[in-house]
Amino acid sequence: MVVYPPDGYFRARPLPPPNLNTSDYGSSFLVGPIEADAGRPVVNLKEIGFDPGQRRFQLHYADGSTASLTLRSADGQRTVLDVDLGQRLSGARPFAALRSMYVTDSNADAARISVKEPAAPSWREENILTFAGASATDVWMGRVVPSHHNTSAPDMVFHKFAR
């Protein structure tokens, strides 16, 4: 896992399957108060700390809010991160965002998105470029056809949102 402090971007790379020496990083994600900087989403970090024993990032944002991101587990099937938003300031800004490479469905880190909305009877799936947003309890982003780009990049799931 890597973090780019100047813009608050994280990238997770899964452990490789037995037949590969390494695996590809996938989409970038942001955690914290999202702001637009020249049209590009960023998270303005004031301070970032890492506790290797707990595998936890402590995040302090420029607006005074805080969060932690903990690596709960990692194996060849999944990497599980737990995000605690800690102290949040009032406001309706998004707290998570995804940035990904997309050219076509067969040349992308993530090409499709599915959301489970609270009152919906089933998941809703769309092309990631035409997705306009949702209020969701669960979100999946990934590929349904093989890609020529970052062939081992992971799908991403955000779920178990709680207040």
C-alpha positions as CSV (number, residue, x, y, z in Angstrom):
1,M,0.0,0.0,0.0
2,V,1.2,3.5,-0.8
3,V,0.1,7.0,0.0
4,Y,1.0,10.2,-1.8
5,P,0.9,12.9,0.9
6,P,0.8,16.0,-1.4
7,D,-2.7,15.1,-2.7
8,G,-3.9,12.4,-0.3
9,Y,-4.1,9.6,-2.8
10,F,-3.8,6.0,-1.6
11,R,-3.2,2.9,-3.8
12,A,-3.5,-0.7,-2.7
13,R,-1.7,-3.5,-4.3
14,P,-2.9,-7.0,-3.5
15,L,-0.5,-9.8,-2.6
16,P,0.3,-11.7,-5.9
17,P,-1.3,-15.0,-6.7
18,P,1.1,-18.0,-6.6
19,N,1.7,-17.9,-10.4
20,L,3.0,-14.2,-10.3
21,N,6.0,-12.6,-8.7
22,T,4.1,-9.3,-8.2
23,S,0.7,-7.7,-8.8
24,D,-0.4,-4.4,-10.2
25,Y,-1.7,-1.4,-8.3
26,G,-5.2,-0.6,-9.1
27,S,-7.3,2.5,-8.9
28,S,-6.3,5.3,-6.5
29,F,-8.7,6.2,-3.7
30,L,-9.0,9.2,-1.4
31,V,-10.3,9.2,2.2
32,G,-11.1,12.5,3.9
33,P,-12.6,15.8,3.0
34,I,-12.5,15.9,-0.8
35,E,-11.7,19.2,-2.4
36,A,-11.3,20.1,-6.1
37,D,-7.9,21.5,-7.0
38,A,-7.7,22.6,-10.6
39,G,-10.6,20.3,-11.3
40,R,-8.9,17.3,-9.8
41,P,-10.1,15.8,-6.5
42,V,-7.6,16.0,-3.6
43,V,-7.4,15.5,0.1
44,N,-5.4,18.2,1.9
45,L,-3.4,16.5,4.6
46,K,-1.9,18.5,7.4
47,E,-0.1,15.6,9.0
48,I,0.1,11.8,8.4
49,G,1.5,9.2,10.8
50,F,1.9,5.5,10.5
51,D,2.0,2.9,13.3
52,P,3.6,-0.2,11.8
53,G,2.6,-2.4,14.8
54,Q,-1.1,-1.5,14.3
55,R,-0.7,-1.1,10.5
56,R,-2.6,2.1,10.9
57,F,-2.4,5.5,9.2
58,Q,-3.4,8.5,11.4
59,L,-4.6,11.2,9.1
60,H,-5.0,14.9,10.2
61,Y,-6.5,17.1,7.5
62,A,-6.0,20.8,6.8
63,D,-9.6,21.6,7.8
64,G,-9.0,20.2,11.3
65,S,-10.8,16.9,10.8
66,T,-9.2,13.5,11.5
67,A,-9.4,9.9,10.4
68,S,-7.5,6.6,10.6
69,L,-7.0,3.9,7.9
70,T,-6.0,0.5,9.2
71,L,-4.9,-2.5,7.2
72,R,-6.9,-5.3,8.7
73,S,-5.8,-8.2,6.5
74,A,-4.2,-9.0,3.2
75,D,-3.9,-12.2,1.3
76,G,-4.0,-13.4,-2.3
77,Q,-7.8,-12.9,-2.5
78,R,-8.4,-9.5,-0.8
79,T,-6.9,-6.6,1.1
80,V,-9.2,-5.3,3.9
81,L,-8.9,-1.7,5.1
82,D,-10.9,-0.2,7.9
83,V,-11.5,3.5,7.8
84,D,-12.7,5.5,10.9
85,L,-13.5,9.0,10.1
86,G,-12.9,10.2,13.6
87,Q,-13.5,13.9,14.1
88,R,-15.4,15.3,11.1
89,L,-16.2,18.9,10.7
90,S,-19.7,19.8,9.6
91,G,-20.4,20.1,5.9
92,A,-21.6,17.9,3.0
93,R,-18.3,17.3,1.2
94,P,-17.7,13.8,0.0
95,F,-15.4,11.7,2.3
96,A,-14.2,9.1,-0.3
97,A,-13.4,9.2,-4.0
98,L,-12.0,6.9,-6.6
99,R,-9.6,7.9,-9.4
100,S,-8.9,5.3,-12.1
101,M,-7.6,4.9,-15.6
102,Y,-10.3,4.2,-18.2
103,V,-9.9,4.2,-22.0
104,T,-12.4,1.4,-22.9
105,D,-13.9,-1.5,-20.9
106,S,-11.0,-3.7,-22.0
107,N,-8.4,-1.0,-21.2
108,A,-9.1,0.2,-17.7
109,D,-8.4,-0.3,-14.0
110,A,-12.2,0.0,-13.3
111,A,-14.8,0.0,-16.0
112,R,-18.1,-0.7,-14.1
113,I,-19.6,0.4,-10.9
114,S,-22.4,-1.2,-8.9
115,V,-24.2,0.4,-6.0
116,K,-26.6,-1.0,-3.4
117,E,-28.9,1.8,-2.5
118,P,-30.7,1.6,0.9
119,A,-34.3,1.1,-0.3
120,A,-33.5,-0.6,-3.6
121,P,-34.4,-4.3,-4.1
122,S,-31.2,-5.1,-5.9
123,W,-27.8,-3.7,-7.1
124,R,-27.6,-1.0,-9.9
125,E,-24.7,-1.4,-12.3
126,E,-23.4,1.2,-14.8
127,N,-20.5,2.2,-16.9
128,I,-18.1,4.1,-14.5
129,L,-17.9,7.1,-16.8
130,T,-21.6,7.7,-17.0
131,F,-22.2,7.1,-13.2
132,A,-23.9,10.3,-11.8
133,G,-23.8,9.3,-8.1
134,A,-25.9,7.6,-5.5
135,S,-26.6,7.3,-1.8
136,A,-25.4,3.7,-1.2
137,T,-24.7,1.2,1.5
138,D,-22.3,-0.8,-0.7
139,V,-20.3,0.1,-3.8
140,W,-18.2,-2.2,-6.1
141,M,-15.9,-0.9,-8.9
142,G,-14.1,-3.2,-11.3
143,R,-14.1,-5.0,-14.6
144,V,-16.5,-7.6,-16.1
145,V,-14.3,-8.2,-19.2
146,P,-10.6,-8.8,-19.2
147,S,-8.4,-5.7,-19.5
148,H,-5.2,-5.2,-21.3
149,H,-4.1,-2.6,-18.6
150,N,-2.9,-3.7,-15.2
151,T,-4.2,-7.2,-15.7
152,S,-3.9,-8.1,-12.0
153,A,-5.3,-4.8,-10.6
154,P,-8.0,-5.5,-8.0
155,D,-11.7,-4.7,-8.0
156,M,-12.6,-2.4,-5.2
157,V,-15.5,-2.6,-2.7
158,F,-16.6,0.0,-0.2
159,H,-19.1,-1.3,2.3
160,K,-20.3,-1.5,5.9
161,F,-20.8,2.2,6.2
162,A,-21.8,3.3,9.7
163,R,-22.3,6.6,11.4
